[in-house]
Each structure stands twice: as structure tokens, then as C-alpha cells.
Amino acid sequence: MAMAGEKPDLLGRPAQGWRLRLYRVIYESDTRTGRLFDQVIVAAILVSVVVVVADSVQPWHQRHRLAFEATEWFFTLLFTAEYIARLVSVNRPLRYARSFFGIVDLLAVLPTYLALFLPELHALIDVRVLRLLRIFRIFRLTEYIAEYQLMGEALLASRRKILVFLTAVLMVALILGTLLYVVEGPEHGFVNIPTAVYWAITTITTVGFGDITPKTDFGRLIASVMMLIGWGTLAVPTGIVTAEMTVRRHARAPVMPRTCDSCGATGYGPEANFCQQCGMKLPSPPGRGSG
């Protein structure tokens, strides 16, 4: 089983020879060696990300700098060899290189080499965590991929409603932030309208950094109203996306017509409760309890 960007019909499966054996190990997780290879790579990704995170802690970096550097180069060479092996084991290597996973695999090794010239790019090595998406293929969790697609479709269908909602929130933040600028003024930290709008956005989103706070009674009243608005607006985008997901899930689910047990009339959908011919109660739709 292969994920997007690694489909045999797109990448080209070798017909025979060592490239075919290498292909089976790298791209086919149905075999024992292929599954073991994927598990080793996932474990290496996890350990390499932990090493990068640990290396960012200055006391650890100063104490174990050489060990961290050696470990990082070990994983970089390992992932480089894997990337090259993926290229040479398919008939169409450019398709793999241009695929999502091909780009991610390349980005997983580039930062270490580029850090030789630009040391600040070393932190970008954490992009390797994206490679853990391969775990869907390793453990055959294809149903989760379908759920991701469903969520993506719902977000795409909701984009205009969410845009209207965000525009309304921005307008409220602009109006109330300007009002706070007038009420509180620079002496209380609201030195200009952009700063006041920043405070309004952090208040409505319930983040509330606390670096700026209203001092007057009227300002606190406005802040209280904005906090309540924030609680109310949290449910709006969630409801929009949830409604779209529900509609699309029902659209994908097959609708089985029901038949009346009394007179045999058929064609009733899940919304029907009683037979139009004899008036008897219809059997419950599949997946629902009786009653």
C-alpha cells in the first residue's frame, strides 16, 4: 500500500533485478522487510527530532555539543541514503522528487548541509517530523486519510462563511479597539490605534497577554463586553465546519430505502417514521435503535 506521491503506477515499478528488490523494501510495506524498513525510518525520524530539540537547550548543547553534532550527521547521512535509494529504485524518479513526500524527504536533509554555510538554518531540521505522515501507510490507517480529506473538503466549502465571520470579528476589534484608544489613551498603554486593536484581538480571542490593561471603569466595561463576545464567537467557526462535515458525511453514506413490515410499501428514507399507506410505524433505519 502506498500513499500519495508513492503510487506504483505513477513512480514506475522496476520489472526485475536489484532495483525491484530495493523497491519492495522501500515502497511496499506489505512485506516483512518493507514493514521493518518503514518502522526503522519512523523511529529514526522521532529520535532525530528529539536530538534537535535537545540540542536547542543551551546547557545541554554546551555539555554534549560533539555528541549532538555526530548524531545529527548520522541521521542526515541515513536520510540522504534513503532519499537516493528512493530515487534509484523507481523508473520515474522525477515524479517522486516532485511529489509531496519527495519534497519533504529532500527538506529533511537539506538544512544540515545548508547549516554549514548558514548556521541559523539548523533549527529547520525539525521539518523531519512531517515525514511521520508515512505512519498512515505503515499501519494501514487509510480510514484516517479519508477523514482528513473530509475535513479538508468541509474547510474548503466553509471558506466564504469563515471569511465573513473573520471580517465581522475584525470590524468589531477595530471599532472597540479605537474606542479603547479614545477612552484609555496613551497614559494607560494604548499609545495608538494599532496597539489598541492588537489588545482588542487578544481579548476577543481570549488570549489576553496582560501586557496592556484598561484602567478606567468605562474601559473595563468595554473589556468585559469584548470578553463575552469572545466566548460567544468561539463556537461560530466550529459550528460552520461541523455543519459542513455533517452534510458531507451524510452525502457519502448510502441511503437504504425501508419497507413497511405491515403492507410491504417501500421507498421510505431515514426521515420517515410511519407508512403513508397503512399508517403503521416503520422499522428503524440501519444503525439506529428501535423506538
Steps between C-alpha positions, in 0.01 A plus 500: 500500500638841406397851575467798270824569321612137532252313283658220296312599183638853527856434610561196285569161660818333371445174318788302649844509654639673806289809437184290533624351828587848626160628389321230696691588816448877470153540351309181587417475869305176444823303516683425823817681393302795367308537824821474702666762279213745553500445875875562520466821297214627720702423813800682352283803422368514856847467654649760264228752587559438872873558445437833326262612777748396770785674318308830517529494884817702559635313809461167318645646181813622680545175688430253216566707188724245329259214572208698362692593185610141440148369554354761267743418222428130545128556447564741212715243317241232574214708355717605206568136417129425532410791269749383237373142532143619442611678184700213348242231581224643277476546125378858529718664768398854405138424586606391845725805539209732412247319719402618848703234678792548263518869587464427872776237483728750327423772755583249775866489397566842345512706825800309634702560183385863470585558869866465402460838328205646693507365860161651591329258259588210729170538688309423179601136540177459699322482162582131520199454722286537186641171382304329777202527266633174359365332812159499330641269238698287742207413723244503216292774660338594170175591671679790667609628160133501398417699813771753418354534150153548647628773732682668212187499286297645788754778557508579129120514481487720810764748386256778405302471822817497706632801305178691572526403868864610526417828326224566752734421790765730354246781468395455864865499608569815299199688639545398863877540483460853371248568775749376762766725350266798548394397852833384645755698302882475485539544877350151553701326227265556206752716318341469156209333320703199369610423857139531620380271219772249595365504856144458370597197291680330791197570720238371254703185434524447881883498480549808717875545535448756775765741370231768457198534730230767524511710817177701483158364594359563153800328344451197720133490402596492134759230574236291677269526200784394269580200717139386483500553125812286485329212675204529266705512181705190584210273405427664163785362282474163674129484420557599138760232436310236699183565299692460173662179622161360602348582162787339313506193723129443440548557128764227492296254706278274288129546565321167522125523428277338763197281456187494713468168683121525498401573137830463314518858371863597433716801416494674838808706596656536846283803581171307471342358816163363383376329185290722272294202384392331821618742771707238683833591657798432272802298614793703627765600245825298502730612779218634720325339788132428498252738653 
